[in-house]
Amino acid sequence: MDWLLQQLDVELFRISSTPVTGLSIAVMVGVLLVGVFIGPLTRRALARVLIQGDNVGAEQVVGQARFGTFAGVFTPSILTILGVVMYLRVGWCVGHAGLGGILLIVMISHLITIATGLSVSSIATNRTVGAGGAYFIISRSLGAPVGAAIGIPLFFGQALSVTFYIVGFTESLQQLSSTPLPAKLISSGVLLVLTAVTLKSADLALKVQYVVMAAILASLVSFFAGHATFPDAKSAKAGIEWWSQSKPFAEVFAVFFPAVTGIMAGVGMSGDLKNPRESLPKGTMAAIFVGMTVYILFPLFMAIKAPPDALRADNNVVWKISWVPALIYAGVWGATLSSAIGSILTAPRTLQALATDGLAPRIFGKGYGPANEPRVGIVTTFILAETGILLGNLDAIAPVLTMFFLATYGLTNLACGLEKWAASPSFRPDFAVPSVVSLAGGLACFYVMSIINMLAMIAAMTFCALIYIVTQRRVLGTTYGDARHGIWAALVRSALHRLRRAEFHALNWRPNLIILGGDHDKRHYLLTLGSAIVQDRGIVTYFQLLPGDVEAIGGSRRERFRLLDDRVHEQFPNVFCRVDVVTDKYGGAVTIAQSYGVGSFEANTVMLGWPRKDGEESHRMAYVEMLRDLAALDKSLLIVRYDQERKFGTYQEIHIWWGGLQNNGGLMLLLGYLLTANHQWRNAKVSVMTVVDTERMRDEVEGNIRRIIQNARVTAEPRVLLRSGRSIGEIMKAESSSADLAIAGLRLPDRDKHSVSMFFERMNGMLANMPTTVLVHSARDFESEPVLFDQPESKRATAKEDADEAKAKPPAARATGPLPAAARAAGPAASATLANDDALAPRRRRATETPLLATPPPEESHPALSAADAADAVAEADAESAAGRDEADGKKPDKP
């Protein structure tokens, strides 16, 4: 016996000045007995003191492996918080930061952990936290991709942290003994034992932690009851160093902060708790405050009992201060082994939750026994930890693993803060926390990551980002009812309020498009074209109108919307869908166009199909009434006549027919640009087509158009064609027969039957042999110059003055160009072309000779038009309006 005590004194406790006696051995044996036999009594006593109202004991739920607050949350959390940093690094921190500095670090660190604990408490009292702990909280608040981006690295971090804890235990053990066994063999044996205990049941593993808790409690008693062993310690109070700058404050903070990051150990057991809504807040907050008390008292006693020089130079000061140094070893070993057990418990449950959500192979989600034990996950954790042990040196990835844990805490705070900020009615926690507290805690976590190790932070965030991208691209088919919808809704609400207060400028025009498409299968081409035009520049909404009685078919509206949205979103992810019940589809379209939107954010363009040739006269009348009403609402109209045989051809050639009878030229040119920005039309050649009567006019008009295109910064080629005795309709069919898409302006007819009948007769005749054609009717308040041309405000003011002066002239002498600013931007020659039709040629009497973009206001008649031209102007598009001029009956036009 004396030989054993001597060996223990020499080998086991050689760094201590306290001799090993039989009393020391007896105390250590007593600690083990307390843990084995009195642990349950200690648990119940502490539960009554710390956690009021928790009367669920481990023994009552052991068959179901479900735990109460003390066993499931407080114990694993406090054992992880009171780890090896407390024994080996707190003294170093006191020496280099001073007592005041370390107390400040302790308070700052705990402000972060308290904020995180409050966030966990808030989320836990709003909804039951299922298996997976931190992963469950983040995924159900910020969505599956974010949950996976944190959950997968968190699992690897938890699994490999087992390696660090066990290797630390082995190194400490080898320092105190001369065993010939290799360190890897000892570590592997310890890991095998701990894994076997955990495989047996989580209840048994947590009971083992009671032994560890007793050992740590005994070590704390030994420390606080210890005596000074340094020569100058008797005057320690006078020698306390409150502030020290021997090491940068941030460096000391980085060393200490990992000591307080064990608060999620209990959260990881959420799936095995009897009442997680009650246990998580109480157990987590109790562990945080108990740990904070210890970390305030620990450096205070060190500063009193040891001089600063010793604290800075000797990491073993805690042994030299302790009453029974052997108990400090028991505490160190207990801290490492308890942390290892905690990680073996939580890592498989994180993996099981990931597998259950489809973010990991399903085999890892399989549970065994009535407690749904994740045995496959436990074995996987064992394999990863054993791999780490065999590799030997994991120092390179240790900082990255720390970043994973800190990112988890940060996102947990952000999840709670964003839930609160979004003000979703479903977020009604019993334990309410101001959003600023959670958001500040989250930002503080990321700041701490940056000061601990910036390179490791970048590596960890890159890894998480890659997982997020991969997961985001997977079709998971579920959102868990997470907070993303509420967060986006809050952002949209805020943006709409700001948009309402911002003054609209024509330069900020964006295509907000309504597609009146009816059956998705029949009008698929509208989606293709509308999506290509708008892309990410505006909003596209596809409306399916259901004529009928709301009471009769309103119940099926939601199901029809779901089917339509699923089918459309699969091919056109940038398109929104709506299904509305209307009594009349034409009147309903007008109602929707003027009511769809919020505040100043509303639709400005309507796209619809061209009606069938065999349509009833009443439907044609209603169609024109709808078009005129939409135009009266200042909506731009895009009417698509689709060629069922050619469709959109090869997407290689676009013809813009620019005539000059309506203010549509700017919008048509803009549509050509928007289409060529789409990947399908990217290589398309855009040609701006117009017709003149004489060769003398050709070069001048072509030069003016070219300057306009150049100043508009679009890629297009002008093509000026000679009439040569042909009608405009004949020219269009001959020139655009090989095009893939034609764009032309449109003048709406009057509401009387004769005008409507003539309108459809002429238009159907002209469109018969044309490719897919878009007929454009620009809104009266649409200003294309600011969107197309880069023009100073001074020039715009001058242009306005020119326009006002032109309006004062007699009608016959009035400049017919509605876009003098665009002309001025294009240069003097172009300005003359657009602002004065005398610039092209002597006074002309035919509409085909009116300059490009030259359009009289809709409420005026055009005295320069011949009778034949006037009939066409009522019924036809800008460029098409002369399609039947040669056959016009010479009837005088009614004044529009």
Buried (B, 14 or more C-beta within 10 A) or exposed (E): EEEEBEEBBEEBBEEBEBEBEEEBBEBBEEBBEBBEEEBBEBBBEBBEEBBEEBEBBBEEBBEBBBBBBBBBBBBBBBBBBBBBBBBBBBBBBBBBBBBBBBBBBBEBBBBBBBBBBBBBBBBBBBBEBBBBBBBBBBBBBBBBBBBBBBBBBBBBBBBBBBBBBBBBBBEBBBEBEEEEEEBBEBBBEBBEEBBEBBBEBBBBBBBBBBBBBBBBBBBBBBBBEBEBBBEEBEEBEEBBBEEBEEBEBEBBBBBBBBBBBBBBBBBBBBBBBBBBBBBBBBBBBBBBBBBBEBBBEBBBBBBBBBBBEBBBEBBBBBBBBBBBBBBBBBBBBBBBBBBBBBBBBBBBBBBBBBBBBBBBEEEBBBBEEEBBBBBBBBBBBBEBBBEBBEEEEBEEBBBBBBBBBBBBBBBBBBBBBBBBBBEBEEBEBEBBBEBEBBBBBBBBBBEBBBBBBEEBBBBBBEBBEEBBEEBBEEEBEEEBEBBBBBBEBBEEEEEBEEEEEEEEEEEEBEBBBBBBBBEBEEBBBBBBBBBBBBBEBBBBBBBBBBEEEEEEEEEEBEEBBEEBBEBBEEEBEBBBBBBBBBEEBBBBBBBBBBEBBEEEEBBBBBBBBBBEEEEEEEEBBBBBBBBBBBBEBEBBBBBBBBBEEBBBBEBBBBBBBBBBBBBBBBBBBBBBBBBBEBEBBEEBBBBBBBBBBEEEBBEBBBBBBBBBBBBBEBEBEBBBBBBEEBBBBBBBBEBBEEBBBBBBBBBBBBEEEEBBBBBBEBBBEBBEEBBBBBBBBBBEEBBBBBBBBEBEEEBBEBBEEBBEEBEEEEEEEBBBBBBBBBBBBBBEBBBBBBBBBEBBBEEBEBBBBBBBBBBBEEEEBBEBBBEBBBBBBBBBBBBBBBBBBBEBEEEEBEEB
